[in-house]
Amino acid sequence: MATIKQIEIPVETVIRVNNIPVKCMIAEFWHDCKDCFFNQYPGSCKRVVCKADKRTDNINVYFTEV
């Protein structure tokens, strides 16, 4: 079974997902997963590191459509 390669996207970076611009934002308050862009694509969020304890910058992030 293949392992999923996780990537850490820097805050304020805009990436394109299925041709849609998506921005990595600081989660200044609690963001439930349902607020995140990746919730629309079940399983896709496993590729992106968003929890502070797993990130090198110790920041909780979420992703929003630009």
Residue pairs with C-beta under 8 A, 6 or more apart in sequence:
4 46
4 47
5 47
6 46
6 47
6 48
6 49
6 54
7 47
7 48
7 49
8 48
8 49
8 55
8 56
9 15
9 24
9 48
9 49
9 61
9 63
10 24
10 57
11 24
11 25
11 26
11 57
11 59
11 61
12 23
12 24
12 25
13 23
13 24
14 21
14 22
14 23
14 24
14 66
15 21
15 22
15 23
15 24
16 22
17 37
17 38
17 41
17 44
18 41
20 37
20 65
21 65
21 66
22 37
22 63
22 64
22 65
22 66
23 63
23 64
23 65
23 66
24 61
24 62
24 63
25 61
25 62
25 63
25 64
26 59
26 60
26 61
27 50
27 59
27 60
27 61
27 62
31 60
31 62
33 39
33 45
35 62
36 45
36 50
36 62
36 63
36 64
37 62
37 63
37 64
37 65
38 44
38 45
38 48
38 63
39 45
48 63
49 55
50 60
50 61
50 62
50 63
51 60
52 58
52 59
52 60
55 61
